[in-house]
Amino acid sequence: MKKKPIGSTALEVTEISFGCGAIGGLYRECSLENSNVVLQAAWASGVRMLDTAARYGAGLSERRTGHFNRGHVRGDAVLSTKGQRLRKPVPSSTQTRHGFVGG
């Protein structure tokens, strides 16, 4: 798969990235096994850019991409995540899920 540089840096990313919201449980629950299957399919297709966020399943997506990347050489993939506000524990009765199931 073709890669493109990020600005004037030496970092290159694949033209297609894998959006990790679904493996964080966006709209339906996703098992660890299924997340590994879909990440492996993306990897086999040449995708080396994984886009995740702490917001995706309350960190579940980030944990799963980390779990998947343990089996690969450091530097083979680019992991993109987002900064956000400080998260504080709240009672489950007041939590807003924003479309995520599980996590």
Backbone torsions as a table, in degrees:
resi	resn	phi	psi	omega
1	MET	NA	141.9	-180.0
2	LYS	-66.5	148.6	175.9
3	LYS	-120.3	153.1	178.7
4	LYS	-128.7	143.0	177.4
5	PRO	-74.0	152.7	174.4
6	ILE	-93.8	105.5	-179.2
7	GLY	56.7	-133.4	-179.4
8	SER	-100.7	17.1	-180.0
9	THR	-86.5	171.6	176.7
10	ALA	-83.6	-8.0	-178.6
11	LEU	-73.0	128.5	176.7
12	GLU	-120.1	142.0	178.9
13	VAL	-126.6	153.9	176.9
14	THR	-68.3	151.4	-178.3
15	GLU	-63.8	-25.2	177.9
16	ILE	-114.2	134.8	176.8
17	SER	-114.6	163.1	176.3
18	PHE	-103.9	116.4	176.6
19	GLY	-80.9	121.0	-169.7
20	CYS	-93.8	12.9	179.0
21	GLY	-58.3	-41.0	-177.6
22	ALA	-64.1	-36.8	-179.7
23	ILE	-76.4	-9.0	172.1
24	GLY	-92.5	3.8	176.7
25	GLY	92.9	26.8	179.3
26	LEU	-67.0	116.1	177.9
27	TYR	73.1	-21.8	175.6
28	ARG	-157.6	155.2	-179.7
29	GLU	-67.7	145.1	178.6
30	CYS	-132.1	124.6	-179.4
31	SER	-75.0	161.6	175.6
32	LEU	-60.2	-41.4	179.0
33	GLU	-59.8	-47.9	179.7
34	ASN	-66.1	-36.3	178.7
35	SER	-65.5	-38.3	177.2
36	ASN	-66.0	-38.2	179.1
37	VAL	-62.4	-47.4	-176.8
38	VAL	-71.9	-36.9	175.7
39	LEU	-64.9	-39.9	178.3
40	GLN	-65.1	-38.4	177.9
41	ALA	-63.9	-42.0	177.4
42	ALA	-63.1	-43.6	-180.0
43	TRP	-61.6	-45.6	-179.8
44	ALA	-62.6	-26.0	178.5
45	SER	-83.4	-4.2	178.1
46	GLY	100.9	-0.9	179.7
47	VAL	-70.7	127.8	179.7
48	ARG	-127.2	9.0	178.5
49	MET	-114.4	116.1	-179.9
50	LEU	-112.9	124.1	-176.2
51	ASP	-109.3	114.2	-176.7
52	THR	-132.8	-178.5	176.6
53	ALA	-164.0	151.4	176.8
54	ALA	-61.2	-26.7	-179.0
55	ARG	-70.6	-22.6	-177.4
56	TYR	-75.1	97.3	179.4
57	GLY	70.3	34.1	179.3
58	ALA	53.7	42.7	177.8
59	GLY	97.4	-7.8	-177.6
60	LEU	-61.0	-42.6	179.1
61	SER	-61.1	-43.8	179.1
62	GLU	-64.8	-40.8	178.1
63	ARG	-63.1	-40.1	-178.1
64	ARG	-72.2	-38.2	176.3
65	THR	-66.7	-36.6	175.5
66	GLY	-63.2	-43.6	177.9
67	HIS	-60.0	-45.0	-180.0
68	PHE	-63.9	-42.8	-175.7
69	ASN	-70.7	-16.4	177.1
70	ARG	-59.0	-26.6	-178.7
71	GLY	-87.2	7.4	-176.8
72	HIS	-125.7	159.7	179.1
73	VAL	-69.8	133.1	178.3
74	ARG	-56.5	132.2	179.5
75	GLY	96.7	-10.4	178.3
76	ASP	-73.0	-26.0	-178.9
77	ALA	-124.3	159.1	173.0
78	VAL	-112.5	125.7	179.9
79	LEU	-108.0	120.2	179.5
80	SER	-107.7	129.1	176.2
81	THR	-135.5	176.6	-175.9
82	LYS	-123.7	144.1	171.4
83	GLY	-79.8	157.3	179.7
84	GLN	-156.3	-177.5	179.4
85	ARG	-67.8	158.6	175.8
86	LEU	-63.4	129.1	179.6
87	ARG	-94.7	135.9	178.1
88	LYS	-123.9	143.7	178.2
89	PRO	-60.8	139.2	175.8
90	VAL	-134.0	156.6	177.4
91	PRO	-59.1	142.6	-177.7
92	SER	-59.6	-26.5	-180.0
93	SER	-68.3	-17.8	-178.6
94	THR	-109.3	3.0	-177.7
95	GLN	-73.7	142.3	172.9
96	THR	-107.6	125.7	-173.6
97	ARG	-89.2	-20.2	178.9
98	HIS	52.4	37.6	176.2
99	GLY	90.1	-1.8	-178.3
100	PHE	-96.2	138.9	180.0
101	VAL	-113.5	133.3	-176.5
102	GLY	80.3	-156.9	177.9
103	GLY	72.2	NA	NA
